[in-house]
Amino acid sequence: MESNLHKLKVYKSSINKGKMKEINPKKYYNVEQISDRWEVSARTIIRLIQDRKIGSLKIGRQYRILGESILEYETRNASKSKY
């Protein structure tokens, strides 16, 4: 079983390698970008949007998420992180 310290090191190294990019609060991101950032499925992101846990715009059949909404969600859920 991996220790939390090991998981934290892996998490930090993935940030340093550019895997997780800085979020611009004024920019819009698509579902795929956020699912890559959080390493979850696109369906999970859509579910969060539909449950109104993340603010978004729907343009046609696609969702756009403002960077500010992403950062707010991450801040609210930071204490729930397994890292």
Buried (B, 14 or more C-beta within 10 A) or exposed (E): EEEEEEEEEEBEEEEEEEEBEEBEEEEBBBBEBBBBBBEEEBEBBBEBBEEEEBEBEEEEEEBBBBBBBBEBBEEEEEEEEEE
